[in-house]
Amino acid sequence: MSQDTKYTEENIRSLDWKEHIRMRPGMYIGKLGDGSSADDGIYILLKETIDNCIDEFVMGSGKTIEISVQNQRVIVRDFGRGIPLGKLVDVVSKMNTGGKYDTRAFKKSVGLNGVGTKAVNALSSYFRVESTRDGKSRSAEFEQGELKDEEHLDETSRRRGTKVTFIPDEVIFKNFKFRNEYIEKMLKNYVYLNPGLTIVYNGEKFYSENGLKDLLSDSINEEDRLYNIIHMRGNDVEVALTHSRSQYSEEYHSFVNGQNTSQGGTHLQAFREAIVKTIREFYGKNYEATDIRKSVVGAISIKVMEPVFESQTKTKLGSTDMGGDFPTVRTHINDFIKTNLDNYLHKNPETADKLQRKILQAERERKDLSGIRKLAKERAKKASLHNKKLRDCRIHLGDSKKERYLETTLFITEGDSASGSITKSRDVETQAVFSLKGKPLNSYGLSKKIVYENEEFNLLQAALNIEESMEDLRYNNIVIATDADVDGMHIRLLLITFFLQFFPELIKENHLYILQTPLFRVRNKKETIYCYSEQERKDAINKLKGKVEITRFKGLGEISPDEFKHFIGDNIRLDPVMLDKEKSIEEMLHFYMGKNTPDRQEFIIDNLKVELDLVEELGI
């Protein structure tokens, strides 16, 4: 430190609660984002608000939650006990204040740290909370956490409960937009985990009678299930399990106290171990763990007293104890699976036979691939040493991965020029680049063997670390960054085919995106505007007026590294790749990547006409 740098009492500053949250929002809600990713901050704000309603339901108060999201305004109404009226303002604006510190009132709550609602308040341009109980109501309004208006006790005939209205602050969440697909998935998880709960979202009802069995039913089509879903419920633990006929890797959905632990944790690790141990003992064979778990699709939910998560966003469980009179998480889950899964297999010999045949098939395939795998791993290791394909981010080299994992991104690019531009302009801490050489192979209908024999696929699989399971996925966001031309579109389709064919859970769990890059640059001497559509180009011309220069970008290689910083930093625009729930993966792959059919020809002709009309309009 320079001797000239002064460090006195004047350098010490105390922030109040809202200033600290607004200055360091990532500590409370993870990454910010614009709503294109399921774990962006605006969804965490919604989740934190709903979590309080869920806790009321779990405690036996309020069977319905009403939610409205219109444009940027969110309204969440429960019919629980209502916040105690005398503490209404404190609960949403004072740190270390809340009912969840009292385990008598909230035994197995999600939001134990009492920060969630305060974070929503501080990070909203408008926040209103209203509580009704005992025939009286009270409300308070805030702006960026600052109390603006408070209504005192009023007599009312409204039903008891709490109503929260908020608008995320655009100063924090730039150009944000709520996506129904992410909200609906979140709400489905809530009702799966809370049978008997009804959630009404923008007029649509969500309800589940069979818990995790319903989750797996929605996750894997009936024709793709090797056997009927095994559904087991016990004391503070619920499990659903089956194997996929077509999927190669493992897929899990895990929850703690109603929280979707997307990064797993001690309970998921115990679940995976217990499956292997129980099946080995049932068949009396020491099968390889990878052969047993290959193609497994499972879900587990546990209830833990005062759970410890590895971050405020609660995506990974760190607790080893269940709490109360229970043993450890590992022992409790192992004992539960051992008893119930063993009983099920004894009572259902047909399922047991199908499962054993699946394990033996996986064993044969593994042995057939062993030589190829070994060679492929050596190639991947050698390639990483020479760093030809992958320019990794620094986060994997240090201890900050846990804190910043949600920000980790791998850009898959085509060609040296685009790869070079992104590499020079990226955030080296969290953003990595994988460079493709030419067009990937069409992998539709091919076996897993091709992943190891094809250099591009093998190295991409190694970079992502997804050979056996998604649990150790190295990047939270996988972004396909190709030109917006015919060749670029084809490469996108080939890559999506690869992921759908061999690693569909990457898409199911919202890890895959398409990078939007600008089509035009409109500028005058004072200002530059990048435009992603023809309408944005027209708006920019109208805004800048006068003499403007318009540049049409034909490829990523034409965009300089300095300009690329605008498109992969805070202003990044991503289109998530999502599955059509109405169609199976096999149906989609067959239509787009199988042999040509009259239906696909008609689809191409119809969409080609739209593209040609656009080209003619733009004069390009």
C-alpha positions, 0 to 999 in steps of 0.5 A: 500500500502506498505511504500516501494513502490515508486510512483514518476514522473518515474512511470507516462508513456504516451503511444502513440495511437498504444501502448495503443491499443495493450496493451488494445485491449479489450477496442477497439474490445472486446474479442480477440479469435481465430475466433471460435466465431462470436464476436471474435476480427478478425471479429470486425477488418473486421466490423470496416473496412466495416463500413466505406464503409457502411457510404459512401453508406449511404451518397450516394457514392458507391453502391458496396463493394468488399471483399476478405478473403484468409487465413489471408489476408483481402482486402476491397474495396469501391467505395465511395468518397475516404479518402481526400488524404492529410489526408490519414495517419492521418485518420488511425493513429492519434486518434481524427482524422476523418470525422465522427466528422463532422455531416454534412458529416456523419449524422447517421454514425456507427463509430462515435468515429473515433477509428475503423480504427486505431484499425485495423491498430494497431492490424495488422502485415500488414496494407495498405490503398489506396485512389483514388479521382479526378484522383489521388491516395495515399497509405501508409503501416504500421506494427503494427501501425508503418508507413513503407512506404508512396507513394505520389500523383500519377495520376491514371485512377482507380475508386475513393474509398478506399482500405484497406488490413490488416493481423491481428497480430498473436501476438495478435490473436493466431492461428486465422482462419476466418470462412466463416459462420460468415463473410457471416452472417455479410455481409447478415445483411449489405445488409438487412439493406442497400437495393440497396447495393451489396457486393461481397465476394470472388466472391459471390454476396450479395444483398437484395431488401426487407430489414428486410423482407428478413432477417426474410425470411432467419431466419424462414422457410415459413412453420414455420411462423404462418402468412405472415411476417409483414413488415413496413418502416417509417422515420428512423425505419424499422420493420419485424414481425411474430410468429413461429409455433414451437419455444417457446421463443422470437427471435429478430434481432436489429440494430442501424445505420446498427450496429447489436446490439446483446445485444439489448438496448433501441430500442429493449426494446421499440419494445417489449413494443410497440408490447404488447401495440398495440396488447392489444389495438387492441383486447381490451384485457389485455393479458399477455405480455409473451403470446403476445410475445411467439414465436415472431420472429422480427427485428428492425432497427433504425437510430439515430443521434450520437448514444451512445453505451455501449461499443466500439464494439457497441452491445447495444444501450444506447441512449434514444434520436433519435436526430434532431426533433424526440422524444425519441427512446421509443416514436418514436418506440411506435408511429410507431408500434401503427399506422402501426401494428394496420393498418395492423391487421385491413386490414388483419383480417386473420392474426389478427385471427391467432395471437389471437388464438396463444395468447390464446393458449399461455395463456392456456399453461401458466396456465397449467404450472403455478403450475409446473413452480412455483415448478420448480423455487423453486427447481432451487432457492434451488439448486442454494443456495446449489450450487450443479449443478452450480459453477457460475463466479464472474462477475455476482456478481459485476459491471463488467458484461457490460464490460466483458460480451462477455467473460462469458462462461458456461461449461456444463460437465459430471461427477464429475471428469471432472467438478472438473478439469475444476472448479479448472482450470477455470477463476473464474471471467468469467467462470462458470461450470454446472455439469450434472448427467448422460445422459440427456433426449431425448427431441425430440417431447416433450412439454415445460412441460418437461423442468420444470419437468426434474431437469437437464433441469430446472436447466440448463434453470435457470442457463442460465436465458432463460425461457422467452427471450434471452435478459437476457442470463447470459453467452455469450458462452455456451460450451459443454465439454464432452469426445470424446467417444461414450457416450460423443458424445451421451450427446452432441447430447442430449444437442443440441437436447434440445437447438434446441427443446426449445431454437434454437435462442441460436444456431442461434445467435452463443452462443453454442460451443463444447470444443475441448480437446487434444487426445494426450500429446507428451513430452520430458524432455524440451517441452510438446505439446498437440495434437488434431488430429493424424496429430498433434501427428505426427508433434509433434513427428517429432518436438521433435525428439529423445525419447518422451513420448506419452499419449492418453487421453481417457476422460476429467477426466484424464486431471489434473487441471494444464493441463486444464488451457491450454485448457480453457484459451487463447489457448481454441479451440471451434467448433461452433454449426451451423445450416444447412440453407438447412434443417429445425430444424424439419428435422434435429431433426427427422433425428437424434433423431426421430424413426430409419429409413433406411437412418439413419442406413446407415448414422451411418454405413458409419460414424462408418466405418470411426471411426473404420478405425481411431481407427485401424490406431491409435492402440487404 
